[in-house]
Amino acid sequence: MEYSGQTEASEPEKDTSSASTGKEVKATGVATGFDKSLAGTYTVTAASGLNVRNAAGTNNKVLVAIPKGTKVQNYGYYTLVGGVKWLYVKFTYNGVTYIGFASASYLKK
């Protein structure tokens, strides 16, 4: 099932890697920094959801919008844009694995 862009879902977000369709969407942008202390699991705190982007910064294409409460994984990689850290995150949403950039301002470890 493809992600339709709707945040209204009948099921809560789950890690469905074992039942995954094998589909993966990966950003073409590259992280420019590494900080081991950033690595870990984060939860989306943005009230209206969070855009995960193709590269760091709000001027880049949105890969997917994920709802508040979604868990994402970071392995320490990030890019700094305008004083804001954009974490390079990986997560599974609606059976698709996404790898992209999300603003650390809306993520809580």
Residue pairs with C-beta under 8 A, 6 or more apart in sequence:
1 21
1 94
1 95
2 96
3 64
3 93
3 94
3 96
5 65
7 49
7 65
7 67
9 67
9 94
12 69
13 66
13 67
13 69
13 70
13 71
13 93
13 94
14 92
15 71
15 91
15 92
16 92
16 95
17 92
17 97
19 95
20 92
20 95
20 96
20 97
21 95
21 96
23 95
23 96
23 97
24 96
24 97
24 98
24 99
25 63
25 64
25 96
25 97
25 98
25 99
25 100
26 98
26 99
26 100
27 53
27 54
27 55
27 63
27 88
27 99
27 100
27 101
28 54
28 55
29 53
29 54
29 55
29 56
29 60
29 79
29 100
29 101
30 55
30 79
31 56
31 77
31 78
31 79
31 88
31 101
32 78
32 79
32 80
33 77
33 78
33 79
33 80
34 76
34 77
34 78
35 76
35 78
36 76
37 76
38 74
38 76
38 77
38 78
38 85
38 87
38 104
39 74
39 75
39 76
40 73
40 74
40 109
41 71
41 72
41 73
41 74
41 109
42 71
42 72
42 73
42 74
42 87
42 89
42 107
42 108
42 109
43 69
43 70
43 71
43 72
43 107
43 108
44 50
44 66
44 67
44 68
44 69
44 70
44 71
44 72
44 102
44 106
44 107
45 68
45 106
45 107
45 108
46 68
46 106
47 68
48 68
49 65
49 66
49 67
49 68
50 65
50 66
50 68
50 70
50 102
50 103
50 106
50 107
51 62
51 64
51 65
51 102
52 62
52 63
52 64
52 65
52 66
52 72
52 89
52 98
52 100
52 101
52 102
53 60
53 61
53 62
53 63
53 86
53 100
53 101
53 102
54 60
54 61
54 62
54 63
54 100
54 101
55 61
55 79
55 101
56 78
56 79
56 80
56 81
56 86
56 101
57 79
57 81
57 82
57 86
57 101
60 101
63 98
63 100
64 93
64 96
64 98
64 100
66 72
66 91
66 93
70 91
70 93
71 91
72 87
72 89
72 90
72 91
72 102
72 107
73 89
73 90
73 91
74 87
74 88
74 89
74 90
75 88
75 90
77 87
77 88
78 85
78 86
78 87
78 88
78 104
79 85
79 86
79 88
79 101
80 86
84 103
84 104
84 105
85 103
85 104
86 101
86 102
86 103
86 104
87 101
87 102
87 103
87 104
87 107
88 99
88 100
88 101
89 98
89 99
89 100
89 101
89 102
89 107
90 97
90 98
90 99
91 97
91 98
92 98
